[in-house]
Amino acid sequence: MIDDHPLRYALVNELHARPFPSLDLPCHAVYFAVKQPVDAHNRDRAEDRGHLLSLLDRHGAAHPPDGATHHAARIGRHDLKWESHTEFVTYSAFGRGVGDRAFNPAEAEVFPADWAARAPGRRVAAILIRVEPLPDDLETVKTRLEEWFVPESLACSWVLDEAAIIAGDFQIDPAGFMRFAIFPRPGTGARRIGRIVQRLCEIETYRAMSMLGLGRARELNGRLNALDPKLSELVATMSDKGRDAEDTLHELLAISAELEAQAVRHAFRFGATGAYEALVTQRVQVLRETRFNGRQTFAEFMTRRYDPAMRTVKSAERRLEQMAERAERAGELLQTRVDVERSGQNQKLLESMDRRADLALRLQHTVEGLSVVAISYYAVSLGSYFLQPLADAMGLKKSLLTAALVPPMLLAVWLMIRRIRQKMH
């Protein structure tokens, strides 16, 4: 048999890692997501596991394997589903039946308050879902929706080829939960109901995670509003010859450095916002909504309430990129101006050096001429002393001897210095 790739089974099992819950009518669900406020994607996941184990140990439930990113267990009267994601951890509890009081906060007591208070992070999403059969009289559904939700923000629609009605107002109730109601038609499969519940939880979680970028975008826009006039002023003064180009370049580099720092700081959050937005859109689309009772659908609610926030994030991201590009182009132009000015300065310096070299050469020639005279003088003096006895024997005067030695000595010294200079060159 041919050997399997070492990751083959692990990758196939990943396709089945997070199955949808199977829920029978009627039922309810309690869900919340926890995220650390800072650097959540680099968090210590051992803390998440420890928090899960403390809940499982309260009910004597089995522990997940080491390194697991999802786990299912039975805790009391509820089925628990735990998932660890890149930035957050989710807990879902599914219970059979519904209470007389809709969206009773007591249902959330499946997660003890003291245990929840020790969660390694902050709550970013909390949901109560009530699932009950679709009544024969749709007026009953309308009445319940009016009682349970805020009409102004209520979104309601048929989903999955009118297999069920879903409703929610995306409001946080006094207990800190967001409410959703599901009315499946009698006979709807348990797994289909589970898929609807899961989709609603995902829509709210990914919506909350994506809108974290909105706060960053507003903070970034405030800083960009302060930098934009400075950058525009520097660009406008680039052609001013009365202003030192290098000083302007240093100021421009400082702005460019801050823009780059802002880009690094916000890159992950803006990238995550785009990814979460795509997930929200995809999860809404797979519901295959049709209108119920003239109410706005979830897709329409997102278009009107959610999409503007995402456009703000994208606008801030584009603005940061454009300002960084402007600063880069201005820096290149200013650097060219600085290079041209430095070239002019270097040219003047070279001309000055040429003049100095010419003066030095002239001085050298002058010194060489004087050197010939001085050396010849000493050479003539030595020669006259050396030849004086011979001159006395021949009856020549010393002055005549000295005069006779001057021309050959001058010529000899001049030739010697010339030869030395040629060798040096």
N, C-alpha and C positions, 0 to 999 in steps of 0.2 A: 504494500500500500504506500502511496505517496504521502510524505509527511505534510501535516497542516502547518500553516503559518502560526507562530506562537500567539498571535492576537486574534486569530479567526473566531474562536468561540466567544471571546470577550466582546468583540465588536458586534457579533450577532446578538448576543444577550443584551447589549445596550439598546437594541431596537425594542426589546420587550421589558425594559427596566421599569417603566412607569405606566402600568396598565390603568385603565379607567376603573373607578369603583363600580360595583354592581349594587344598585339600590332598588329596593321594592317599595311600593306605595303603601301607606304614606311614610314619610321619613323627614329627617332634618339633618342639617350639617352645620358644624362650627369650624371656622377656618381662620387662621391668622398667619401672617408672615413677619419675620423678624430680620432686621438688618442692622449691622453695626454702623454708627454714624460716619466713621472715617475709615478709608482704606479697607472697605469690606471685602474686596476680592483677594486681599492678602491676609485675611483674618486667620486666627488659630482655629482650625476646624475641630480640634480636640475638645474645645469648649462646647461647640454645638453637640458633639457626640455625648459629652458628659451630661449636658442638660437633658438630652433625650433619654439617656439611661436612668437618670433620676426619676423620670416619669414612668418608665417601664418597670422599674423596681417597686414602685408603689403598688403596682397591680400584679407583680410576679410574672411579667411578660418576658419573652425571649429577647435577647440582645441581638442587634444586627452584627454581621461580620465586620472585622476591622477594615476601614477604608470605604465602607458602604456609603452611597450617596442617597439611598432611599430605603425605607423599611415599612412594613405593615405588621400590625399586631392588634390583639384584642385587649382593650382596657375597660374593664367593667362592662357596661351595656353598650359600649361604642366600639366601632372599628377605627383604629388609628392609622393614618397614613402620614409618613414623615419624608420630606425631600430636602436635600441640600443642593442649592444652586450656586452660581458663581458669586453672587453678592448677598444672597439671603437664604433663609431656611423657612420652610412652610410646615405647618401642622394642620391636619384635617381630621375631624372626628365625625363619623357618620352614625346616627342613631335611628332606630326604628320608631315609627309613630310620631305624632305631633301633639303638642299641648293645646289646651283650650285657649290659652293666651298666645296670640301670634307673636313671634320673635321675643319670647321671654328671655331676658338676660340670664336667668337661672340655667338655661341650656348650656351656657358657656362654662358652667362649673365643672364640666368634664376636665377642664384644664384648671387645676387648683390655683388660687390667687397667689399663694406664697411661692409656688413653683414658677408661675409666669413672671413674678417680680424678679426672679433670679436669671431671667433669660439673658444670654450674652449679646445684647443689642437692643434696639428700639423697634416698636411695632410700626410697620408701614402699611399694613392692611389687616382688617378684621371684619369678618363677614358672618352673618347668620342667614341660612337658607332654609326656607320652608317649602316642602314638596308635598302636595296633596292632589288627589284626583280631580280632573276637570269636571265641574258640575254639569249636569244636563242643561241647566239654565245659565246662559252666559251673563245674564244680568247679575247673578250672584257674584261672578268674578269681578264685574265692574264695581259692585258695592264694596267688596273686600279691598280692591285696589284703592278706592277712595278713602277707606278707613285706615289703611296701612301706610300709604305713601303720600309724599308731597305732590299735589297735582301739577304744579308748575314745572317740575323737573322729572316727572315720571316718564320712563321709557318702557314701552310694552309692545310685544309682537308675538306672532306665531313663529315657531322655529321648526326646522327639520321637516319640511313639507307638512306643516300644521300638525305635527305630532304632539306639540305642547305649546303652552303660553308661558312666556317669561316676563317678569316685571321687576323694576327696581328704580329708585329715584336718586341713587348715588349721593345720598345724604348720610351723615354720621349721626346715629341716634344718641340719646343721653348716656347710654352705656358704652359708647365708643365703637359700635358696630355699624356696618353698612348692611342693608337688608335687601334680599332678593327673594322673590316668590316664583315657584314653578308649578304649573298646572298641566301635567301630562294627561293625554287621553287614556281612558281605561284600556288596558291591554298593551300599553307601551312597554317595551322590553326594559329589564332592569339595567342592562348595560347602556342603553340609549339614555336613560335617565341619568346614569352616572356620568356619561359624556357631557350632558347639558350642565350638570352641577360643576364638573371640572372646568368647563369652558368659562362659566361665569366667574369662578375663582381666579382663573388665569387672566381674564380680561381686567378685573379689578387690580390684581397684583401688578401686572405689567403696566397698567395705566399709572398706578402710584409710582412705580420705579422710573418710568419715563419722565414723569412730571418733576422728578428731582432735578432734572436738567433745567427746568424753568427758573428755579431760584438761582442757579449758577449763571444762567443767561442774564437775569436782571442785574446781578452783581457785576458781571462782566461789562454789560452795557454802561453802567455807571462809571467804570474805570475808562472805558473807551471814549466816553463823552469828555473825560478830562484830557485824554491823550490826543484826540483828534485835532483840536485847535492848535496844540503845540506842533504837531506834525505838519499841519497846513501852513503854519507860520514859517517853519524852517524851510519848507519847499519853496515858499514865496520869496524868501530872502537868499536863495541859492545863487541867483544871478546878481546879487548886490556885491559889487567889487569892493565896496568900502568895508565889508564885513569879512573877518578872517575865515577862510574856508575850513581850516583845520578845527577851529573852535566849533563851527557849525557841524562838522562831521562828528566830533565827539558828542555833541548833544543828540544828533541823529542816531548814533550808535547806542546811546543810553535808551532812547525810545524803542529802538529795534530790539534791544535786549529785554525790555519789559514786555513787549508784545510776544516775544518768543517764550518768555516765562509764563505768560498768561495762556499761551497755546498749549504748553506742556501741562499746565495745571488742570486745564479743562478738557484736554483731549479725550481722556478715558470716559468722563461723564457724558460728553456730547456723543461719543461713539456708542455708548451704552443706551443713551436716549433714543438714537436712531434705530438700534436693534429692538428695543422694547416697543417702540412705536409700530414697527413692522409686525411684531407678534400680536399686538392689540388689533391691528387691522385684519390680520389673518384669522384670528380667533372670532372676530365679529362676522367675517365673511362666511366661515364654515357653519355658522348657525342657520344660514339660508332663511333670512327673515322675510315675513310678509306682514302687512299692516293689520292691526287688531283695533277695532272700535275707533278708528281715526287717530289713534295715539302715535306719537313719534316712536320710531324704531330705535334700537340701540345704535345702529349705524348713523342715523340722523342726529341722535344726541351727541355722538362723538364728533361728527362734522361741525356741529354748532358750538360745542363746549370744549372739546378736547383738541381738535385740530389747530385752533388759533394759538394754543400754548406751544404746540410742536413747531408751528411756523415761527414763533418768537425765538425758540431755541435755535432753529436753523438760521434765522436771520442774524442772531448774535454770532454764530459760528462763521457764517460767510463774511460778516463785517470784520471779524478778527483776521480772517485770512486776507481780505482785501487790504486792510491797513498794514499788515505785515508785508504784503507785496509792494504797496506804495513806499513803505520805508526802505525796502530792499532796492527798488528802482532809484529812489532819491539818493540812497547811499552810493550806488554805482555811479550815478551822474556826478555827485559831489566828489567821489574819489577820483573820477577822471579830471575834474577841475583841479584838485589838489596835485595830481600827477603832472598836469600841464604847468602849473605854477612852479612846482619843484624842478621841472625840466628847464624852465626859464632861469630859475636861480642857479641851477647847475651849469647852464650855458654861460651865464655871467661869471660864475666862479672859474670856469675853464678859461674864459678870456682873460680874466685877471691873472690866472696862473701862467698863461702864455706870455703876458706882458712881463711878469716877474722873471720867467725863465729867460726871456730876451735880455732883460737888464742884467740878469746874472751872467749870461753868456758874454755880454759886452764887458762886464766887470772882469770876467775871467780873462778875456783877451788883453785887457789893460794890465791886469796883474802879470800875465805871462810876459808882456813886453817889458814891464819893469823888472821881472825876474831875470830876463835875458841880460839886461843892462847890469843888474846887481851881480849876477853870477860871472858875467864877463869881466867886470871890474876886479873881482877877487881873483879870477883866473889870470888876468893880465898881470896883477901884482905878484902872484906866485911865479908866473912865467918869467917875469923880469928878474926876480930874485934868483931863479934857477939859472938863467942865462947870463947873469951879470959877469961872472968870471970870464966866460967866453968873449963877451963884449969888451972887457978890459984888455984881453989879449989882442983883440983885433983893433983896438983903439976907437971903439964906438962909444958914443955918449949914452948914458942911461935913458935920457929923454927920447933919443932916436930909437933905442931898443924898445922902449915902451910903446912908442907910436907904431912900430912895425908889428908888435904883437896884437894890437887892438883889432884889426880887421879879421885875421884868422880866428882869434878867440871868439869874437862876436858870432862869426859864421858857425863855428863848431858848437857853441852853446845853443844857438838857435836850432840847428839841425838835431841836436840831442833832445831838446824839449819837444820839438815837433814829432820825433820818433816815439817818445814816451806817450804823447797825447794820442797818436794813432794806435798804439798798442792798447791803450785804455778803451778807446772806442771800438 
